[in-house]
Amino acid sequence: MKTNLALWVLDECNREQFKSDMSDAFQFYSEDGHFKLILPIEEIEQTLCQTKAIGYKAVQNGRIVGDAIVSIDRQQ
C-alpha cells in the first residue's frame, strides 16, 4: 500500500492548536511509560520563538500523525 507522508509548515493561525497537540502527545507518552517528561506549552512557545525555528505537522494520507519543531544553524 502506498503511503503519502508530507511535512506542512506551521501556519500562524494553527499555532495554538499545534502547541496543545504537542503538549498532549508528550503527556500521553509520559503516562504510557515511554519516558518521564512533561512538556509545558510555555516551553513549546519559547522554542517556536527562537531564531530559525520552524514548526511542522507530519501528515500521512491526509491525517496528522506528528509535530516537530526544527531549527537549523549552518554555522560551523
All heavy atoms as a GROMACS GRO file, in nm:
protein
  612
    1MET      N    1   0.083  -0.117   0.000
    1MET     CA    2   0.000   0.000   0.000
    1MET      C    3   0.089   0.125   0.000
    1MET      O    4   0.181   0.135   0.078
    1MET     CB    5  -0.090   0.001   0.124
    1MET     CG    6  -0.169   0.127   0.138
    1MET     SD    7  -0.299   0.121   0.262
    1MET     CE    8  -0.208   0.137   0.411
    2LYS      N    9   0.061   0.217  -0.089
    2LYS     CA   10   0.136   0.341  -0.098
    2LYS      C   11   0.090   0.436   0.012
    2LYS      O   12  -0.029   0.452   0.037
    2LYS     CB   13   0.116   0.404  -0.234
    2LYS     CG   14   0.200   0.526  -0.255
    2LYS     CD   15   0.186   0.578  -0.396
    2LYS     CE   16   0.274   0.699  -0.412
    2LYS     NZ   17   0.268   0.752  -0.547
    3THR      N   18   0.187   0.498   0.077
    3THR     CA   19   0.158   0.593   0.183
    3THR      C   20   0.210   0.730   0.143
    3THR      O   21   0.322   0.742   0.096
    3THR     CB   22   0.227   0.551   0.314
    3THR    OG1   23   0.198   0.415   0.340
    3THR    CG2   24   0.181   0.633   0.429
    4ASN      N   25   0.128   0.829   0.161
    4ASN     CA   26   0.170   0.966   0.134
    4ASN      C   27   0.201   1.035   0.265
    4ASN      O   28   0.113   1.051   0.349
    4ASN     CB   29   0.060   1.043   0.060
    4ASN     CG   30   0.036   0.988  -0.078
    4ASN    OD1   31   0.130   0.959  -0.150
    4ASN    ND2   32  -0.089   0.970  -0.115
    5LEU      N   33   0.326   1.075   0.281
    5LEU     CA   34   0.369   1.147   0.401
    5LEU      C   35   0.420   1.283   0.359
    5LEU      O   36   0.500   1.294   0.266
    5LEU     CB   37   0.479   1.070   0.475
    5LEU     CG   38   0.531   1.136   0.601
    5LEU    CD1   39   0.422   1.142   0.708
    5LEU    CD2   40   0.652   1.062   0.653
    6ALA      N   41   0.372   1.386   0.425
    6ALA     CA   42   0.413   1.522   0.392
    6ALA      C   43   0.442   1.598   0.520
    6ALA      O   44   0.387   1.567   0.626
    6ALA     CB   45   0.304   1.592   0.313
    7LEU      N   46   0.528   1.698   0.510
    7LEU     CA   47   0.552   1.791   0.620
    7LEU      C   48   0.492   1.924   0.580
    7LEU      O   49   0.526   1.980   0.476
    7LEU     CB   50   0.702   1.807   0.647
    7LEU     CG   51   0.772   1.686   0.705
    7LEU    CD1   52   0.921   1.716   0.721
    7LEU    CD2   53   0.712   1.648   0.839
    8TRP      N   54   0.401   1.972   0.662
    8TRP     CA   55   0.340   2.102   0.638
    8TRP      C   56   0.400   2.202   0.735
    8TRP      O   57   0.409   2.176   0.856
    8TRP     CB   58   0.190   2.096   0.661
    8TRP     CG   59   0.113   2.012   0.565
    8TRP    CD1   60   0.158   1.954   0.450
    8TRP    CD2   61  -0.025   1.975   0.575
    8TRP    NE1   62   0.058   1.884   0.388
    8TRP    CE2   63  -0.057   1.896   0.463
    8TRP    CE3   64  -0.124   2.002   0.666
    8TRP    CZ2   65  -0.183   1.844   0.442
    8TRP    CZ3   66  -0.250   1.951   0.645
    8TRP    CH2   67  -0.279   1.873   0.533
    9VAL      N   68   0.440   2.317   0.684
    9VAL     CA   69   0.492   2.423   0.770
    9VAL      C   70   0.376   2.478   0.853
    9VAL      O   71   0.266   2.499   0.802
    9VAL     CB   72   0.557   2.535   0.686
    9VAL    CG1   73   0.600   2.652   0.774
    9VAL    CG2   74   0.674   2.481   0.607
   10LEU      N   75   0.403   2.501   0.979
   10LEU     CA   76   0.302   2.552   1.071
   10LEU      C   77   0.253   2.688   1.025
   10LEU      O   78   0.331   2.780   1.004
   10LEU     CB   79   0.360   2.562   1.212
   10LEU     CG   80   0.272   2.624   1.319
   10LEU    CD1   81   0.148   2.538   1.341
   10LEU    CD2   82   0.350   2.641   1.448
   11ASP      N   83   0.124   2.698   1.009
   11ASP     CA   84   0.059   2.824   0.975
   11ASP      C   85   0.029   2.897   1.107
   11ASP      O   86  -0.016   2.835   1.204
   11ASP     CB   87  -0.071   2.794   0.899
   11ASP     CG   88  -0.135   2.919   0.844
   11ASP    OD1   89  -0.136   3.023   0.913
   11ASP    OD2   90  -0.184   2.911   0.731
   12GLU      N   91   0.053   3.026   1.110
   12GLU     CA   92   0.034   3.104   1.233
   12GLU      C   93  -0.106   3.088   1.292
   12GLU      O   94  -0.122   3.085   1.414
   12GLU     CB   95   0.064   3.252   1.206
   12GLU     CG   96   0.076   3.335   1.332
   12GLU     CD   97   0.189   3.292   1.424
   12GLU    OE1   98   0.295   3.249   1.374
   12GLU    OE2   99   0.170   3.300   1.547
   13CYS      N  100  -0.206   3.072   1.208
   13CYS     CA  101  -0.343   3.058   1.261
   13CYS      C  102  -0.363   2.924   1.331
   13CYS      O  103  -0.460   2.907   1.404
   13CYS     CB  104  -0.446   3.080   1.150
   13CYS     SG  105  -0.449   2.953   1.024
   14ASN      N  106  -0.272   2.829   1.313
   14ASN     CA  107  -0.281   2.698   1.379
   14ASN      C  108  -0.183   2.682   1.495
   14ASN      O  109  -0.169   2.573   1.549
   14ASN     CB  110  -0.255   2.587   1.277
   14ASN     CG  111  -0.360   2.585   1.169
   14ASN    OD1  112  -0.478   2.603   1.196
   14ASN    ND2  113  -0.318   2.566   1.046
   15ARG      N  114  -0.117   2.790   1.532
   15ARG     CA  115  -0.011   2.784   1.633
   15ARG      C  116  -0.061   2.732   1.768
   15ARG      O  117   0.004   2.648   1.830
   15ARG     CB  118   0.051   2.922   1.648
   15ARG     CG  119   0.175   2.926   1.732
   15ARG     CD  120   0.231   3.069   1.735
   15ARG     NE  121   0.353   3.078   1.804
   15ARG     CZ  122   0.472   3.095   1.747
   15ARG    NH1  123   0.482   3.103   1.617
   15ARG    NH2  124   0.581   3.104   1.820
   16GLU      N  125  -0.174   2.782   1.815
   16GLU     CA  126  -0.225   2.739   1.946
   16GLU      C  127  -0.261   2.591   1.947
   16GLU      O  128  -0.230   2.519   2.042
   16GLU     CB  129  -0.345   2.825   1.988
   16GLU     CG  130  -0.311   2.970   2.014
   16GLU     CD  131  -0.200   2.989   2.118
   16GLU    OE1  132  -0.206   2.926   2.225
   16GLU    OE2  133  -0.108   3.068   2.091
   17GLN      N  134  -0.324   2.543   1.840
   17GLN     CA  135  -0.358   2.401   1.830
   17GLN      C  136  -0.231   2.315   1.824
   17GLN      O  137  -0.223   2.209   1.884
   17GLN     CB  138  -0.446   2.375   1.708
   17GLN     CG  139  -0.497   2.233   1.701
   17GLN     CD  140  -0.588   2.198   1.819
   17GLN    OE1  141  -0.682   2.272   1.848
   17GLN    NE2  142  -0.562   2.087   1.885
   18PHE      N  143  -0.131   2.362   1.750
   18PHE     CA  144  -0.003   2.293   1.738
   18PHE      C  145   0.060   2.274   1.876
   18PHE      O  146   0.102   2.164   1.912
   18PHE     CB  147   0.091   2.376   1.648
   18PHE     CG  148   0.229   2.321   1.634
   18PHE    CD1  149   0.259   2.230   1.534
   18PHE    CD2  150   0.331   2.363   1.718
   18PHE    CE1  151   0.388   2.181   1.519
   18PHE    CE2  152   0.460   2.314   1.704
   18PHE     CZ  153   0.488   2.223   1.603
   19LYS      N  154   0.065   2.381   1.956
   19LYS     CA  155   0.125   2.373   2.089
   19LYS      C  156   0.046   2.278   2.179
   19LYS      O  157   0.105   2.197   2.251
   19LYS     CB  158   0.132   2.512   2.153
   19LYS     CG  159   0.227   2.606   2.081
   19LYS     CD  160   0.245   2.738   2.152
   19LYS     CE  161   0.119   2.817   2.165
   19LYS     NZ  162   0.139   2.951   2.223
   20SER      N  163  -0.084   2.285   2.172
   20SER     CA  164  -0.168   2.196   2.251
   20SER      C  165  -0.148   2.049   2.211
   20SER      O  166  -0.132   1.962   2.297
   20SER     CB  167  -0.314   2.236   2.235
   20SER     OG  168  -0.398   2.150   2.307
   21ASP      N  169  -0.146   2.023   2.080
   21ASP     CA  170  -0.126   1.886   2.032
   21ASP      C  171   0.009   1.831   2.075
   21ASP      O  172   0.020   1.715   2.118
   21ASP     CB  173  -0.135   1.881   1.879
   21ASP     CG  174  -0.275   1.905   1.826
   21ASP    OD1  175  -0.371   1.902   1.906
   21ASP    OD2  176  -0.288   1.927   1.704
   22MET      N  177   0.114   1.913   2.064
   22MET     CA  178   0.248   1.867   2.102
   22MET      C  179   0.255   1.838   2.252
   22MET      O  180   0.309   1.736   2.294
   22MET     CB  181   0.352   1.970   2.060
   22MET     CG  182   0.495   1.924   2.084
   22MET     SD  183   0.617   2.034   2.012
   22MET     CE  184   0.629   1.961   1.848
   23SER      N  185   0.199   1.926   2.332
   23SER     CA  186   0.198   1.905   2.476
   23SER      C  187   0.120   1.778   2.513
   23SER      O  188   0.163   1.698   2.596
   23SER     CB  189   0.139   2.026   2.546
   23SER     OG  190   0.138   2.009   2.685
   24ASP      N  191   0.004   1.759   2.450
   24ASP     CA  192  -0.078   1.641   2.476
   24ASP      C  193  -0.004   1.512   2.438
   24ASP      O  194  -0.014   1.412   2.509
   24ASP     CB  195  -0.209   1.648   2.398
   24ASP     CG  196  -0.305   1.752   2.452
   24ASP    OD1  197  -0.280   1.807   2.561
   24ASP    OD2  198  -0.404   1.780   2.383
   25ALA      N  199   0.069   1.515   2.327
   25ALA     CA  200   0.143   1.396   2.284
   25ALA      C  201   0.250   1.359   2.387
   25ALA      O  202   0.266   1.241   2.422
   25ALA     CB  203   0.206   1.418   2.147
   26PHE      N  204   0.323   1.458   2.437
   26PHE     CA  205   0.424   1.431   2.538
   26PHE      C  206   0.358   1.376   2.664
   26PHE      O  207   0.409   1.282   2.726
   26PHE     CB  208   0.505   1.556   2.569
   26PHE     CG  209   0.626   1.572   2.482
   26PHE    CD1  210   0.614   1.621   2.353
   26PHE    CD2  211   0.751   1.536   2.529
   26PHE    CE1  212   0.726   1.635   2.272
   26PHE    CE2  213   0.863   1.548   2.449
   26PHE     CZ  214   0.851   1.598   2.320
   27GLN      N  215   0.245   1.433   2.703
   27GLN     CA  216   0.173   1.386   2.821
   27GLN      C  217   0.128   1.241   2.803
   27GLN      O  218   0.145   1.158   2.891
   27GLN     CB  219   0.051   1.476   2.848
   27GLN     CG  220  -0.029   1.436   2.970
   27GLN     CD  221   0.046   1.461   3.099
   27GLN    OE1  222   0.125   1.553   3.109
   27GLN    NE2  223   0.021   1.378   3.197
   28PHE      N  224   0.073   1.209   2.687
   28PHE     CA  225   0.025   1.074   2.659
   28PHE      C  226   0.138   0.972   2.671
   28PHE      O  227   0.125   0.870   2.738
   28PHE     CB  228  -0.036   1.068   2.519
   28PHE     CG  229  -0.073   0.929   2.476
   28PHE    CD1  230  -0.191   0.871   2.519
   28PHE    CD2  231   0.010   0.855   2.393
   28PHE    CE1  232  -0.226   0.742   2.481
   28PHE    CE2  233  -0.024   0.727   2.354
   28PHE     CZ  234  -0.142   0.670   2.397
   29TYR      N  235   0.251   1.000   2.606
   29TYR     CA  236   0.362   0.904   2.609
   29TYR      C  237   0.429   0.897   2.744
   29TYR      O  238   0.482   0.793   2.783
   29TYR     CB  239   0.462   0.933   2.497
   29TYR     CG  240   0.410   0.883   2.364
   29TYR    CD1  241   0.357   0.969   2.270
   29TYR    CD2  242   0.409   0.747   2.336
   29TYR    CE1  243   0.306   0.922   2.150
   29TYR    CE2  244   0.358   0.698   2.217
   29TYR     CZ  245   0.307   0.787   2.124
   29TYR     OH  246   0.256   0.739   2.008
   30SER      N  247   0.426   1.005   2.819
   30SER     CA  248   0.480   1.002   2.954
   30SER      C  249   0.395   0.913   3.044
   30SER      O  250   0.446   0.831   3.119
   30SER     CB  251   0.486   1.144   3.011
   30SER     OG  252   0.537   1.142   3.142
   31GLU      N  253   0.263   0.928   3.033
   31GLU     CA  254   0.173   0.846   3.114
   31GLU      C  255   0.178   0.700   3.074
   31GLU      O  256   0.156   0.612   3.156
   31GLU     CB  257   0.029   0.899   3.100
   31GLU     CG  258   0.008   1.032   3.167
   31GLU     CD  259  -0.130   1.091   3.138
   31GLU    OE1  260  -0.207   1.031   3.062
   31GLU    OE2  261  -0.158   1.199   3.193
   32ASP      N  262   0.209   0.673   2.947
   32ASP     CA  263   0.215   0.536   2.896
   32ASP      C  264   0.347   0.468   2.936
   32ASP      O  265   0.367   0.351   2.905
   32ASP     CB  266   0.198   0.538   2.745
   32ASP     CG  267   0.160   0.403   2.687
   32ASP    OD1  268   0.094   0.326   2.758
   32ASP    OD2  269   0.199   0.376   2.573
   33GLY      N  270   0.437   0.542   3.000
   33GLY     CA  271   0.562   0.484   3.047
   33GLY      C  272   0.676   0.487   2.947
   33GLY      O  273   0.783   0.434   2.973
   34HIS      N  274   0.657   0.551   2.832
   34HIS     CA  275   0.764   0.558   2.733
   34HIS      C  276   0.878   0.646   2.781
   34HIS      O  277   0.994   0.618   2.756
   34HIS     CB  278   0.712   0.609   2.598
   34HIS     CG  279   0.629   0.508   2.527
   34HIS    ND1  280   0.494   0.493   2.550
   34HIS    CD2  281   0.662   0.416   2.434
   34HIS    CE1  282   0.447   0.396   2.472
   34HIS    NE2  283   0.547   0.348   2.402
   35PHE      N  284   0.849   0.755   2.847
   35PHE     CA  285   0.951   0.842   2.905
   35PHE      C  286   0.886   0.927   3.012
   35PHE      O  287   0.764   0.936   3.020
   35PHE     CB  288   1.021   0.929   2.799
   35PHE     CG  289   0.927   1.008   2.712
   35PHE    CD1  290   0.873   1.128   2.754
   35PHE    CD2  291   0.894   0.962   2.585
   35PHE    CE1  292   0.787   1.200   2.673
   35PHE    CE2  293   0.810   1.034   2.503
   35PHE     CZ  294   0.755   1.153   2.547
   36LYS      N  295   0.967   0.988   3.093
   36LYS     CA  296   0.917   1.072   3.202
   36LYS      C  297   0.949   1.218   3.172
   36LYS      O  298   1.049   1.272   3.215
   36LYS     CB  299   0.980   1.032   3.336
   36LYS     CG  300   0.953   0.890   3.375
   36LYS     CD  301   0.807   0.869   3.405
   36LYS     CE  302   0.781   0.726   3.448
   36LYS     NZ  303   0.648   0.682   3.425
   37LEU      N  304   0.864   1.279   3.092
   37LEU     CA  305   0.887   1.417   3.055
   37LEU      C  306   0.753   1.486   3.032
   37LEU      O  307   0.669   1.436   2.958
   37LEU     CB  308   0.970   1.425   2.926
   37LEU     CG  309   0.995   1.564   2.868
   37LEU    CD1  310   1.082   1.645   2.963
   37LEU    CD2  311   1.061   1.552   2.732
   38ILE      N  312   0.735   1.597   3.099
   38ILE     CA  313   0.618   1.680   3.076
   38ILE      C  314   0.669   1.803   3.000
   38ILE      O  315   0.768   1.864   3.038
   38ILE     CB  316   0.552   1.723   3.208
   38ILE    CG1  317   0.513   1.600   3.291
   38ILE    CG2  318   0.433   1.814   3.183
   38ILE    CD1  319   0.416   1.506   3.224
   39LEU      N  320   0.603   1.836   2.892
   39LEU     CA  321   0.645   1.949   2.810
   39LEU      C  322   0.540   2.059   2.819
   39LEU      O  323   0.435   2.052   2.755
   39LEU     CB  324   0.662   1.904   2.664
   39LEU     CG  325   0.714   2.008   2.567
   39LEU    CD1  326   0.852   2.058   2.609
   39LEU    CD2  327   0.720   1.950   2.427
   40PRO      N  328   0.568   2.161   2.901
   40PRO     CA  329   0.472   2.271   2.915
   40PRO      C  330   0.457   2.350   2.785
   40PRO      O  331   0.552   2.366   2.709
   40PRO     CB  332   0.533   2.360   3.024
   40PRO     CG  333   0.634   2.274   3.092
   40PRO     CD  334   0.683   2.177   2.989
   41ILE      N  335   0.338   2.399   2.763
   41ILE     CA  336   0.310   2.479   2.645
   41ILE      C  337   0.401   2.602   2.638
   41ILE      O  338   0.444   2.642   2.529
   41ILE     CB  339   0.160   2.519   2.640
   41ILE    CG1  340   0.077   2.394   2.609
   41ILE    CG2  341   0.134   2.629   2.538
   41ILE    CD1  342  -0.071   2.414   2.605
   42GLU      N  343   0.439   2.657   2.752
   42GLU     CA  344   0.527   2.773   2.754
   42GLU      C  345   0.663   2.740   2.692
   42GLU      O  346   0.723   2.822   2.621
   42GLU     CB  347   0.548   2.824   2.898
   42GLU     CG  348   0.422   2.877   2.962
   42GLU     CD  349   0.332   2.766   3.018
   42GLU    OE1  350   0.379   2.652   3.040
   42GLU    OE2  351   0.213   2.795   3.037
   43GLU      N  352   0.713   2.620   2.716
   43GLU     CA  353   0.842   2.579   2.657
   43GLU      C  354   0.830   2.559   2.506
   43GLU      O  355   0.923   2.590   2.431
   43GLU     CB  356   0.893   2.452   2.724
   43GLU     CG  357   0.945   2.476   2.863
   43GLU     CD  358   1.013   2.354   2.921
   43GLU    OE1  359   1.079   2.279   2.846
   43GLU    OE2  360   1.000   2.334   3.043
   44ILE      N  361   0.717   2.508   2.462
   44ILE     CA  362   0.695   2.493   2.318
   44ILE      C  363   0.694   2.631   2.253
   44ILE      O  364   0.758   2.652   2.150
   44ILE     CB  365   0.564   2.418   2.290
   44ILE    CG1  366   0.571   2.277   2.349
   44ILE    CG2  367   0.534   2.414   2.141
   44ILE    CD1  368   0.438   2.205   2.353
   45GLU      N  369   0.626   2.727   2.314
   45GLU     CA  370   0.621   2.863   2.262
   45GLU      C  371   0.760   2.925   2.257
   45GLU      O  372   0.798   2.987   2.157
   45GLU     CB  373   0.527   2.950   2.346
   45GLU     CG  374   0.518   3.095   2.300
   45GLU     CD  375   0.460   3.112   2.161
   45GLU    OE1  376   0.376   3.030   2.119
   45GLU    OE2  377   0.499   3.208   2.093
   46GLN      N  378   0.838   2.909   2.363
   46GLN     CA  379   0.975   2.962   2.365
   46GLN      C  380   1.058   2.902   2.253
   46GLN      O  381   1.135   2.973   2.187
   46GLN     CB  382   1.042   2.934   2.500
   46GLN     CG  383   0.987   3.015   2.613
   46GLN     CD  384   1.044   2.973   2.747
   46GLN    OE1  385   1.118   2.876   2.758
   46GLN    NE2  386   1.008   3.045   2.851
   47THR      N  387   1.043   2.775   2.227
   47THR     CA  388   1.118   2.709   2.121
   47THR      C  389   1.074   2.761   1.985
   47THR      O  390   1.158   2.788   1.898
   47THR     CB  391   1.100   2.556   2.128
   47THR    OG1  392   1.140   2.511   2.257
   47THR    CG2  393   1.183   2.485   2.023
   48LEU      N  394   0.944   2.777   1.964
   48LEU     CA  395   0.895   2.830   1.837
   48LEU      C  396   0.942   2.973   1.812
   48LEU      O  397   0.955   3.014   1.695
   48LEU     CB  398   0.742   2.826   1.833
   48LEU     CG  399   0.679   2.690   1.807
   48LEU    CD1  400   0.528   2.697   1.832
   48LEU    CD2  401   0.706   2.645   1.664
   49CYS      N  402   0.967   3.049   1.917
   49CYS     CA  403   1.009   3.188   1.902
   49CYS      C  404   1.158   3.203   1.876
   49CYS      O  405   1.204   3.314   1.847
   49CYS     CB  406   0.970   3.267   2.028
   49CYS     SG  407   0.793   3.297   2.041
   50GLN      N  408   1.233   3.096   1.886
   50GLN     CA  409   1.377   3.104   1.862
   50GLN      C  410   1.405   3.134   1.715
   50GLN      O  411   1.329   3.094   1.626
   50GLN     CB  412   1.447   2.974   1.903
   50GLN     CG  413   1.447   2.951   2.051
   50GLN     CD  414   1.515   2.821   2.089
   50GLN    OE1  415   1.562   2.747   2.005
   50GLN    NE2  416   1.519   2.795   2.217
   51THR      N  417   1.515   3.202   1.692
   51THR     CA  418   1.557   3.232   1.556
   51THR      C  419   1.574   3.103   1.478
   51THR      O  420   1.630   3.006   1.528
   51THR     CB  421   1.691   3.309   1.558
   51THR    OG1  422   1.674   3.424   1.638
   51THR    CG2  423   1.733   3.349   1.418
   52LYS      N  424   1.526   3.100   1.358
   52LYS     CA  425   1.536   2.988   1.264
   52LYS      C  426   1.451   2.867   1.301
   52LYS      O  427   1.461   2.763   1.238
   52LYS     CB  428   1.682   2.946   1.244
   52LYS     CG  429   1.768   3.057   1.189
   52LYS     CD  430   1.910   3.011   1.170
   52LYS     CE  431   1.996   3.127   1.122
   52LYS     NZ  432   2.133   3.090   1.108
   53ALA      N  433   1.367   2.877   1.404
   53ALA     CA  434   1.280   2.765   1.441
   53ALA      C  435   1.157   2.763   1.352
   53ALA      O  436   1.096   2.866   1.325
   53ALA     CB  437   1.238   2.774   1.587
   54ILE      N  438   1.123   2.644   1.304
   54ILE     CA  439   1.005   2.626   1.220
   54ILE      C  440   0.925   2.508   1.273
   54ILE      O  441   0.981   2.402   1.300
   54ILE     CB  442   1.044   2.600   1.073
   54ILE    CG1  443   1.128   2.715   1.019
   54ILE    CG2  444   0.920   2.579   0.987
   54ILE    CD1  445   1.187   2.688   0.882
   55GLY      N  446   0.795   2.528   1.289
   55GLY     CA  447   0.708   2.418   1.331
   55GLY      C  448   0.654   2.345   1.209
   55GLY      O  449   0.625   2.405   1.106
   56TYR      N  450   0.645   2.213   1.220
   56TYR     CA  451   0.593   2.130   1.112
   56TYR      C  452   0.488   2.034   1.165
   56TYR      O  453   0.496   1.988   1.278
   56TYR     CB  454   0.705   2.044   1.051
   56TYR     CG  455   0.809   2.120   0.975
   56TYR    CD1  456   0.926   2.160   1.037
   56TYR    CD2  457   0.790   2.151   0.841
   56TYR    CE1  458   1.023   2.230   0.967
   56TYR    CE2  459   0.886   2.221   0.770
   56TYR     CZ  460   1.003   2.260   0.834
   56TYR     OH  461   1.098   2.330   0.764
   57LYS      N  462   0.392   2.003   1.080
   57LYS     CA  463   0.295   1.896   1.104
   57LYS      C  464   0.330   1.784   1.008
   57LYS      O  465   0.351   1.807   0.889
   57LYS     CB  466   0.153   1.943   1.074
   57LYS     CG  467   0.096   2.038   1.174
   57LYS     CD  468   0.006   1.961   1.264
   57LYS     CE  469  -0.062   2.052   1.364
   57LYS     NZ  470  -0.080   1.983   1.488
   58ALA      N  471   0.338   1.662   1.058
   58ALA     CA  472   0.356   1.546   0.972
   58ALA      C  473   0.218   1.494   0.938
   58ALA      O  474   0.138   1.464   1.028
   58ALA     CB  475   0.438   1.438   1.043
   59VAL      N  476   0.189   1.485   0.809
   59VAL     CA  477   0.057   1.445   0.762
   59VAL      C  478   0.072   1.323   0.673
   59VAL      O  479   0.147   1.324   0.575
   59VAL     CB  480  -0.012   1.560   0.686
   59VAL    CG1  481  -0.150   1.518   0.641
   59VAL    CG2  482  -0.017   1.685   0.771
   60GLN      N  483   0.002   1.216   0.710
   60GLN     CA  484   0.008   1.091   0.633
   60GLN      C  485  -0.132   1.056   0.586
   60GLN      O  486  -0.224   1.043   0.666
   60GLN     CB  487   0.064   0.979   0.720
   60GLN     CG  488   0.082   0.848   0.648
   60GLN     CD  489   0.147   0.745   0.738
   60GLN    OE1  490   0.118   0.736   0.856
   60GLN    NE2  491   0.236   0.668   0.680
   61ASN      N  492  -0.146   1.044   0.454
   61ASN     CA  493  -0.275   1.012   0.394
   61ASN      C  494  -0.386   1.105   0.445
   61ASN      O  495  -0.496   1.062   0.476
   61ASN     CB  496  -0.312   0.866   0.418
   61ASN     CG  497  -0.215   0.773   0.349
   61ASN    OD1  498  -0.162   0.803   0.243
   61ASN    ND2  499  -0.190   0.658   0.410
   62GLY      N  500  -0.352   1.235   0.459
   62GLY     CA  501  -0.450   1.334   0.500
   62GLY      C  502  -0.475   1.343   0.649
   62GLY      O  503  -0.555   1.423   0.694
   63ARG      N  504  -0.404   1.263   0.730
   63ARG     CA  505  -0.424   1.261   0.875
   63ARG      C  506  -0.297   1.310   0.945
   63ARG      O  507  -0.187   1.266   0.911
   63ARG     CB  508  -0.455   1.119   0.919
   63ARG     CG  509  -0.508   1.111   1.060
   63ARG     CD  510  -0.547   0.967   1.096
   63ARG     NE  511  -0.472   0.932   1.215
   63ARG     CZ  512  -0.390   0.831   1.227
   63ARG    NH1  513  -0.370   0.749   1.129
   63ARG    NH2  514  -0.327   0.808   1.339
   64ILE      N  515  -0.310   1.399   1.041
   64ILE     CA  516  -0.194   1.448   1.116
   64ILE      C  517  -0.143   1.335   1.205
   64ILE      O  518  -0.218   1.278   1.285
   64ILE     CB  519  -0.232   1.571   1.200
   64ILE    CG1  520  -0.273   1.686   1.108
   64ILE    CG2  521  -0.115   1.612   1.289
   64ILE    CD1  522  -0.332   1.805   1.178
   65VAL      N  523  -0.014   1.302   1.189
   65VAL     CA  524   0.045   1.192   1.265
   65VAL      C  525   0.160   1.237   1.354
   65VAL      O  526   0.218   1.156   1.426
   65VAL     CB  527   0.093   1.078   1.171
   65VAL    CG1  528  -0.026   1.013   1.102
   65VAL    CG2  529   0.195   1.128   1.070
   66GLY      N  530   0.193   1.365   1.351
   66GLY     CA  531   0.301   1.412   1.436
   66GLY      C  532   0.328   1.561   1.419
   66GLY      O  533   0.277   1.625   1.328
   67ASP      N  534   0.409   1.612   1.511
   67ASP     CA  535   0.450   1.752   1.510
   67ASP      C  536   0.600   1.756   1.533
   67ASP      O  537   0.657   1.665   1.596
   67ASP     CB  538   0.385   1.830   1.624
   67ASP     CG  539   0.234   1.826   1.621
   67ASP    OD1  540   0.178   1.863   1.517
   67ASP    OD2  541   0.174   1.788   1.723
   68ALA      N  542   0.663   1.862   1.486
   68ALA     CA  543   0.806   1.879   1.511
   68ALA      C  544   0.839   2.027   1.505
   68ALA      O  545   0.775   2.105   1.435
   68ALA     CB  546   0.888   1.805   1.407
   69ILE      N  547   0.940   2.064   1.581
   69ILE     CA  548   0.999   2.197   1.572
   69ILE      C  549   1.143   2.176   1.532
   69ILE      O  550   1.217   2.104   1.600
   69ILE     CB  551   0.989   2.274   1.704
   69ILE    CG1  552   0.844   2.289   1.747
   69ILE    CG2  553   1.057   2.411   1.690
   69ILE    CD1  554   0.825   2.348   1.886
   70VAL      N  555   1.182   2.238   1.422
   70VAL     CA  556   1.316   2.219   1.368
   70VAL      C  557   1.387   2.355   1.362
   70VAL      O  558   1.329   2.454   1.320
   70VAL     CB  559   1.310   2.157   1.226
   70VAL    CG1  560   1.449   2.143   1.168
   70VAL    CG2  561   1.239   2.023   1.231
   71SER      N  562   1.512   2.355   1.406
   71SER     CA  563   1.595   2.474   1.395
   71SER      C  564   1.731   2.431   1.342
   71SER      O  565   1.798   2.347   1.402
   71SER     CB  566   1.610   2.539   1.533
   71SER     OG  567   1.690   2.655   1.523
   72ILE      N  568   1.771   2.489   1.230
   72ILE     CA  569   1.898   2.452   1.170
   72ILE      C  570   1.990   2.573   1.170
   72ILE      O  571   1.956   2.679   1.120
   72ILE     CB  572   1.878   2.401   1.024
   72ILE    CG1  573   1.791   2.276   1.027
   72ILE    CG2  574   2.013   2.376   0.958
   72ILE    CD1  575   1.751   2.226   0.891
   73ASP      N  576   2.107   2.554   1.227
   73ASP     CA  577   2.209   2.658   1.230
   73ASP      C  578   2.327   2.606   1.150
   73ASP      O  579   2.394   2.512   1.191
   73ASP     CB  580   2.249   2.688   1.374
   73ASP     CG  581   2.344   2.806   1.384
   73ASP    OD1  582   2.385   2.860   1.279
   73ASP    OD2  583   2.378   2.843   1.496
   74ARG      N  584   2.352   2.667   1.038
   74ARG     CA  585   2.456   2.618   0.948
   74ARG      C  586   2.596   2.667   0.985
   74ARG      O  587   2.691   2.641   0.916
   74ARG     CB  588   2.424   2.656   0.805
   74ARG     CG  589   2.302   2.584   0.758
   74ARG     CD  590   2.280   2.610   0.614
   74ARG     NE  591   2.212   2.492   0.560
   74ARG     CZ  592   2.202   2.464   0.434
   74ARG    NH1  593   2.258   2.543   0.346
   74ARG    NH2  594   2.141   2.358   0.394
   75GLN      N  595   2.607   2.742   1.093
   75GLN     CA  596   2.741   2.788   1.134
   75GLN      C  597   2.825   2.671   1.178
   75GLN      O  598   2.779   2.582   1.249
   75GLN     CB  599   2.730   2.888   1.247
   75GLN     CG  600   2.666   3.018   1.208
   75GLN     CD  601   2.659   3.116   1.323
   75GLN    OE1  602   2.686   3.080   1.437
   75GLN    NE2  603   2.621   3.238   1.293
   76GLN      N  604   2.951   2.673   1.137
   76GLN     CA  605   3.040   2.563   1.175
   76GLN      C  606   3.164   2.616   1.241
   76GLN      O  607   3.211   2.718   1.218
   76GLN     CB  608   3.078   2.481   1.053
   76GLN     CG  609   2.958   2.415   0.994
   76GLN     CD  610   2.996   2.333   0.871
   76GLN    OE1  611   3.112   2.309   0.842
   76GLN    NE2  612   2.895   2.289   0.799
   0.00000   0.00000   0.00000
